[in-house]
Amino acid sequence: MKRIFTTLIILTSMVWAGRPITAEDVVNLRYITQPAIDPSGKYIAYVKVIPRNADEKRGGSYREIWVTAAKGSDQRQYTYSPVNSWSPQWTPDGNLSFLSNRKDHHASTQIYILPFRGGEAKLLTNHKTGVGSYQWSPDGKWIAFTSRDGKSAEKKKAEKEGYDMIVMDQDHTYTRLWIYNVKTGAYQKVFKKDLNVASFVWAPDSKFIVFQATDKTGADRDLLERSIYRVKAPSGNPRKVLETPGKLGDMALSPNNENLAFLGATSYNDPLSQSIYVVPVKGGKANLLTPDFKESFVAVDWMDDNTVLGKSYRGTKTVLSTIDTKDKSPEGVANQTDVLAPNEILSSVSYHKPSGKLVITASGHAHPNELYVGSLGSSEIKRLTKTNPGLNQIDFAKQETISWTGPDGLEIEGVLTYPLKYRKGKRYPLVLQIHGGPEGTSLDGWNTRATYPVQLLAAEGFVVLEPNYRGSGGKGVAFSKADHDDLGGLEFDDVLAGIDHLVAQGIVDDDKVGTGGWSYGGYFSAWGATKHTDRFKASMVGAGLTNMISFMGTTDIPYEMSVVHWNQWWFDNPEFHWERSPLSHINKAKTPTLVIHGLKDVRVHPEQGLELWQTLKIKGVDTELVLYPREPHGLLERAHKLDYMERLVSWYKKYVK
């Protein structure tokens, strides 16, 4: 008995050998992005994102370029902060190209070349209006790139004279497609037509480019009105490949140059470009490969001329699968085979055909995105980088995917994180951390960032639930459309059912529940603080929608919000839209509410937060409004992130506990 008791003591000390995570840990996190494997398959270049230190000038994180052997050895740094460098690609002669904005060389972002074996980076392009995104042609003769138009001399002169009026939706500054001749150093526009280019891919034979573009600029148009075009390289007249309804996503050309696989919407009001289509590049009817699939595809590639490779969100997990474009089941559905479904959450996957390697960025419960390699058909992936070694000294709370039943019997999933020192049989306070969109998806990987500090809340003794209510991604088109004409209705009842489920499981104290989220998650939290105020002891409304009618008049995405999510315009049903506005239920409100907003937010105007705070204050409800200068629809600066996390934790500790 004494030996067993001693063993238990040792095991307990091992479990709690580290320390809880802190807000400083969260803002100091580094992560990996933009991996690129060289043609031989031996080396991988990637970007390491480095946060600024407390004593540095305010701003976003830095980006550095590193290279590692594909085996994981010989990891070397090639560029250094505070100079930002990103988008590494391998040149035909085996060196590295990348983007950087180095004021001593050029006033705008340009392409640089860096010798793989070491040496100084040299300026390659010297384009007047800079480089947005770029791709080398497969034959290495050309570089296609995007560049945003600059102001004309006439416009600059007029502005200098005071004629700087802003006429809404009239002054369209286009992002255009250019080509750089590697041999001669000459630039040319691929076409002259006014099209705002969003993304593009080279044909494998380097003879043409497929791109997505809109007729005019604007966030709504970019989301909902892109078309797919084909144009000869280095110049030609663009031809529309096909008409597409609604949103478009990733795309890739087949090795034989004949077919385009792309992610698209099934209708104009589909919340996500989550379905895989294949269409002949020369035009024709698009073939939907994934009808009624219960997952949301987020990336697409080709294995061979007949096989598409797709990455998807499946519930709270990620899966890589192949889809045969020729062979179909007896029901007429394309055959799908899962080829990679690791425990980690796949953030990006690229298939290197010559070597058969999969180059991956992925996160886990105890770390943000790192670099991995894998292969098709293997259930395991090999981790190459360890970017945050200090995380080894931190104890992380247990997290898992759970499911429950919505009010009408629909299965709902979410990610549950337990208190760090959870003891079964004890009830704990609960905090909701609700994703935005509403078509966002909470995934069961690394789930802690400044605006959603899940592990930090768990370290403070809270149960944290991230619900994927109806309308979320991850379960296919029907699920993401299931909230149409009913925002704040059954979708919020899904969240309340999740709380009830945890109460019934004996995990949560029903009298100690708080809510929080950003954007549409902020709407849910404002809705909880007003319409459902009896259920919540505290709320945090981050960049949240509070008045559906005034929101539609101030957002940069009125069509996306109304047509895609509401499936109706407010002026066709004003009473209903007002009833689904948190402000319409303000007379019920008694939940203490922390309101957070960035002053540069054009997606959800700060007036939405101001309206809620002002009215709560007049009604005598405990409330606080924090406006962060320079911040957009979220938080970028270190000091703001730290301030927010301190306020959030303190708010929940004061009112929920």
N, C-alpha and C positions, 0 to 999 in steps of 0.2 A: 504493500500500500504506500509506503514511504517513497519507493522508487517511482510509482505512477504519479504521485503528487508532485515530485520533483520534476518529472518530465513535463507535466502540465504547466508548471511555472516557466520552464525553459521555452516551451512552445509559445506561451503568452508573450514572453519578452521578445521573441523573434517576430511575432506579428506586429508589435508596436515598437519596433526598433528605431524607426525613423521619427519624423516630425510632421505636423500638419502642413499643408500648403498655405502660402500667404499671398496677399495681393501683389507683393513685390515679385514673387515667383511667377505669377501670371504675366505681368508686364515684361518680364525678362525672358520669356520663352522665345526660342529660335525654332525655325522649321524649314523644311526643304521643299522646293518647288521647281518647276520647269526643267526636268531632266532631259538630256539628249545623248543618245548613244552614238559613238563614232561608227563609220561604215564597216570597220573590221569586227565590231562587237566587243572590243577589248577595253574600251574606256567610256566612262559616262561623265559628261559635264552636267552641272546642276547649279541652282541658285540657293544660297543660304540667306534667309531673311533674318536680319540682326536688329533688335530694338535699340533705340537710342538710350544713352545713359542719362541719369538725372541731371548731370552738369552740362549737357549739350543743348544746343539751340533747339527749340521746340519744332516738332514735325513728325512725320511718319518714320517707319523703320527703314533701315538700309538694306541693300541687296548686294551680295558678293557672289562671285563665280568661283566654284571649286571643281576639281576633277578627281575622280577615283577610278582605279582599275575595277573592271566589272566583277572581279573576285572580292572586292572590298578593301584591298590593300592599297598602299601608296596614295593616300588622300592628300591632295595639294590645293592650296589656295592660290588663285590666279589674279583676282582683283581684290581691292581693299576698300572698306568704308573709311571715311565718310563719302567717298565717291560711289555713286550708285551704278551698278552694272547688272544687266538682266538679259533674258532671252538668248542664251547661248545656243549656237548652231555650229556644226562642223563644216569647214570649207572643203572643197574638192581635193586640196593638197594636204589635208589632215591637220590644219590649224583650227583655231577657234574664232568665230565671229560673235559679236554681242552688241547690244544696245547700251548707250550711255549718254548722259548729258554732261559734258565736261566743258565748262564755260571758257577754259583757256584755249580750247580748240574750236568751239562753235557755240552759237547762242542757243541752239536747239538740239534735240536728241538725234544722234547719228549712229551709223554702224561702224564698229571698230574691228580690227583684226589683231589677234594675239597669237604669237608663235607657241605651238604646243610644247616645244622643248624649252621654253623660257625666253624672256625678252620683254621689251616695252610694247604696249598696245599702240597701234597706229590707226589714224583716222582713215577709213575707207571711203565713206560717202561724205559729200559736202553739199547736201541738198538744202535749198534756201528755206523751205518750210519744215524741214525735219522729217524724221521717220517715225511712223506709229508702230506698225508691226511689219515683219519681213519674212520671206522664205526664199532660200536658194532653189533654183530650178534643179531637177534631178540630174541634168547633164552638166551643171556647174557653170553655164555660160551667162546666166542672168540672175538677178535678184529682183523679185517682185516685192513692192512695199506700199504701204498706205501713207498718205501725207495729207494733213488738213490744210485747206486753202488759207493763205495769209490775207491780210487786209490790203486792198489796192492802195496805190499812192493817192488816188482821189479821195478815198474814204479816210485815210489818215489825215489828209489836209483838212477835210470837212470837220473831223472830230477835233482837230487842233483849234479850229475856229469856233468851236462850241456846238457844232451840229452833231451832237452825239445822242440823239433821240433813239430810244429803243421801241421799234414797232414790232409787236409780238407776232411771231410766226410768219414774218416777211423776209427777214435777213437770214438766208440759208447759207451757212458756211460748210461746204462739202468736204468730206474725206474722200480722196480720190486714189485710184490705183495707178502706180508708177512702175517702171522697170529701169533697172540699172544694168548697163552692159559692162560686165566684169573686165573684158578685154580693153575696151576703149574708154571706159569711165564716163560714158554719155548717159543722160537721163531722158526719158520720154514718158508722157502719159500714155497708158495703154489705150484709152479712148477719150473722146472729148465730151461725150454726153454727160449731162448733170445727173449723176447717181451718187448717193451717199453710201460708200462701201463699208460693210461691217466686218466681213471675213472672206478669206479666199484660200484655195488650194491649187497647187500645180497638178497638171496631168503627168502621169509617170513618164511619158515620152517628151515632156517639156514643150509640146506644141501648142497648148492652150491652157487657160486658167478658168476655173469655175469660182464664181464669187456670189456673195449675198449682198444685196443693196436695197435701198429705198429711194423713191423719187425725190423726197424732201427730207430734211433733218427733223429731229425731235424724238424724245424718249418713247412716246406712244408708238410712233411709226416704226422705230427700231425694234420694238417688242412685237408688233402685230402685223406690220405691212412689208416685211422683207420679201423679196423675190430672188430666185436663183437664176443666174446668168452664166453664159459661156462666152468666152472671147478668145480669139487667136492671140498668140504671143509672138513677137513683142508688141504688136498692135493690131487692132481690128475693131469691128463694130459688134458690140455685145448683143447676144441673142438670148431671150428668155427661155430657159429650159422648160419650165412649166409654171402654171398658176398654183400657188400654195395658200391654203387658208390658215390664217393665224400664225402662231409662233414657229420659228425655225431654230434649230440647234446645230450641233456638230455635223460635219459631213466629210466624206472620203471617196476617192475615185478608185475603181477596181484596177488591178495591175494591167489589164489589157486596154485601159483607157475608155472602155465602152459604157460602163454603168456608174451611176452616182448613188451611194447610200447616204441618206441624211435623216436626221431626227426632225420630226415635224408634229404639228397638231393635227388631230382628226377633224377639227372644225374651228371656226373663228373664235368660239368661246371656250376652247380647250385651254385649261390653265397652264399646261406645260407642253413643250415640244418633246414628248416622251415616247413617241412611237417611231419605229424604224420603217423607212420607205426605201425602195430602189426604183430608179428611173433611168432610161437610156439617156446618155449625155446629149445626144443629138435631138432629144425631145420625144415625147410620148406620154403614155399614162403611167403614173406612179403606182407601184405595187406595195400595198401595206403588208409588211411581213409579220407584224406583231399585233393582230387584232385581239382585243379583250385580254391581253396579257396582264397579269396582276402584279406588275412592276413598272417602274419608270426608268426608261433608258436615258442615260446622260452623256454617253460617248459612243462613237461608232468608228470601225475600221474594217479592213478586209484581210482575211487570211489568204485567200486565193480568189480566182475569178467567180467562183460560185458560193463562197462562204463569207458571211459577214460576221464580224466580231463586235459584240456589244457589251458595254458596261452599264449596269443598272443598279438602282436602289430597289431592293426587294424587302419591303417592310423597313426595319431599322438596320439591315445589313446591305452589303454590296456584293455583286456577283458579276463575273465575266463569263459570257456564254457565246457559243457559235450558233448561227442560224443559217440553214441551208436555203439558198434562194431558188433552187430547182426542185428539191425533193420535199414533198408535203405529206402530211398525215392523211388518213382517210377522210377526215373532216375538212380538209383543204387548208390546214394551218401549217405554216413552215415549221420544220423540225428544229427544235432547240436543244442544245446540249451544254450543260454547265461545264466549264473547263477550269474555273478558278473561283473558289468560294472560301477564302481564308477567314480566320477569326478577326483579322485586322480589317479596318475600313479602307477600301481602295479610293484614293482621291484622284489619281491619274494612272492610266495604263497605256503604254505604247508597245506595239509589237514590232520587233526587229526581225524582219523576214530572213535575212541571210544567216543569222545565228540561231533563230528560234527563241531568243530571249524576250521576256516581258520586262520592261523597265517601269517601275512602279513607285509612286509615292503613296504612303499609307500611314494611318494612325492606329493607336491601340488605346486601351483603357488607361495606360500609364504614360503615354507620350503622344505629342502632336506629330505632324507629318515627318516621316523619315524616308530615306531612299532604300528601295528593295529591288531585288531581281527575282524572277520566277520563270516558270515554263508552263506551257499549256498541258493540262491534264494532271498537274501536281497540286495537291491541296495545301502545300506549304510554300512560303516565300522566304527568301533569305534577306535579312536586314543588313545593309552595308554601312549606315551612318548612325552615330549616337550623338546627336546634336546638343542635347541637354543632359550632360552626365550628372548634374546636381539633382535631377529627379530621382536618382537611385536612393537618395537619403530621405525621400518624402513618402509618408504612408498615404495611400489612396483608398478612398472609400469604395466599397463594392458597388458595382453597377450591373444591371441586366435588363434585357427586354422583357416586358410583361404585356399581357393582353387582358382586355375586359370587354364587356358587351355594352354597346350604345343603347339608347332608349328604345330603338326600334329593332334591336337584335343584331345590328351591324358590328362585326369584330373591329375593335380599336386597339392599336398598339402604342406603346410609349417606352421611353428609357427611364428606368427607376434607379436612382442613386441613393444608397442608404447613408445614414449618419456614420461618420468615421468610426466611432466606437459603438456601433449598433449592438444591442442585446435583444435577442428574440424574446417576445412576450411583453416588451415595454412599448408603449405608444409614444410617438415623437411628433413634434410640430412639422408641418408640411409646407414647402414652398413650391409653387408651380413656376417653371421656366418655359414659356410658351413661344414656339418659333413663329416667325412672320410669314408673309406671303399673301394669302394663307397656304400657298402651294409649297411652302418649305417642307423639309423633312428633318426630324431629329434622328441622328444615326448613333448606333451603339459603339462608338469609338471614343477618341479624345473629345470631350464635351465641355471643356473649360476654356473660356476666353473672357476678356474684360467685361463685355456686355452680357455674357451668360456665365458667370463664375460658379459653375455647378459644384466642383470639388471644394471650392472655398466655402460655400454654404454648407456642404456636407461636413466639413471640418468644424463648423460652428454648431453642429448638432441637429441640422435639419434633414429631413427626408426631402429629396428633390425629384419631381416628376416632370418629364418633358413629353407631353402627349402629342401623338400624331392623329389629331382629330380628322374627321371627314373634310375633304378639301385639300389635305396634305398630299405630297408626292409619296411614291413608294409602293402604291397598290394599284396602279393603272388608271386609265382614263375615267372609268365610271366612278371610282372612289374620289378622284380629284374634282369631279363635277357634282358630287353628291350634296354640296352646300349651295348649289345654284338657287337663286330666288329665296334664300333663307339664311343669309349671313347673320351670325349671332344666335341662330335658332338651334337646330339639332347639333350643329357642330360644337356649340358651347355646352350643350347637354352631354356630348361625348366626354368633355373635360370634367364636368360635374360627376358623371358616372365613374370616371377614373378615381376621383376623390373617394366616392362611396365605396369603391372596390377596395381601396387601401384601408379604409376604416373597417370594413367587414373582415379584412385579413388580420386585423389587430395591430397594424403597423403605425397607423396615424391617429392622432387625437383630432376628432372632428371639430373641436372648439379652438384649434390652433392651426389655421390654414391661411397662408398668404399667397399672393399671385404676382407675377411680373413677366414682362416680355417687351420686345421692341417691335415697332411698326404694327403689323397686324396682331402680333403678340401683345403690343401695347393697347390695341383696341380691345382685345379680350380682357386685359387687366382693368381697363376703364369700365368695360361692360360688367365685370365682376364687382367693381367698387360701387356701382350704381344699381343696375338692374338686379344683381344677385348679391347685394351688400350683406345680407344676413349670413352668407357662406364664408366671408373673408374678413380676417382681422387686419390685414394690411395689403396694400397694392403698390406696385411700381409701374408707372405708365411711361415707357420709353418711346419717344417719337411716335406716339399712338394717335389713332383716329378717334375723335370724340364727338364730332358733328358731321354726319355723313353728307349733309347738304352743302355746308361750307367747305368741306374737304374736297368735294368734286370741283369746286370753283377755284381751288388754289394749288392742286397737285399737278405734276408734270405728266401724269398717266391717267387722265380721266377715262379714256376708252378702255385701257387695260383693267382698271378697277371696276368700271360699270359693266362692260360687255363680258369680260372674261370671268369676273368673280361674282358680281351681282346678277349678271345675265339680264339686266334691265337698267334703265336710266331713272334717276331720282325724280325727274319732273313728270314721268309717266305714273309714278306711284309715290307722291311726296309724303303722304301720311305714314306709309310703311317704312320709308327710309328714315323719317324722323323718329319713329317708334324704335328702330334698331340703332339709334344713336345714343351713346351713354348719357349725353346731356339731357335727353328727354326724360330720364329717370332720376334726375338730380335730387328731387324731393325725397327719394328713398335713401339717398346716400348717407352712410355713417362710417364707411371704411376709411381709415387714415391712408392718404394717397400721396406718394412721392412722384412728382412729375418731372421728367427729364427730357431735354430737347437740345439739339444742335442748332445754332443760329444760322447756319448755311444749308439747312435741310430744304431741298426743293421737292422732295418726294412727298413728305408730310410737313406742311408749313408749320413753323413754330406757333402760329395762332391757334392750332388745335390743342396744344398743351396749355396755352395761356387761357383759352376759353374754359377748360376744365378746372384749372387751378383757381381762376378768379371766382368761378361760381361756387366751388367747394368752400373757399375762404369766406364768401358772403354767407353761406349756409352754416358756417361755424364748424365744419368738419376739419380735423387736423390734416394739413396739407403743406407741401413745400414744392416750389418750382425752382429748378436749377437749369439755367441756360448756359450752354458751353459755346463760347466764341469760336469761330472758324470751323466748327465741326459740321459735317454733312449728316447723312442719314445713318448715324452711328458715331463711334469715337475713334480718333486716330492718335491723339497726342497722349504721351505718357502720363503727365500730371492729371489730365482729365480722367483717364482710365482709373488711376489710383483713387482720385477723389470720388468717382462714381462707386467703385467697389466698397469703399469705406462707408459711404452714405447708405448704400443698399443693405449691407450687413447690419448696420446700426438700426436702420428702419425696421427690419424684420425682427431683430432681437428685442427692440422696444415694444412692438405692437403684436407680434405673433407669439413670442415666448411668454 
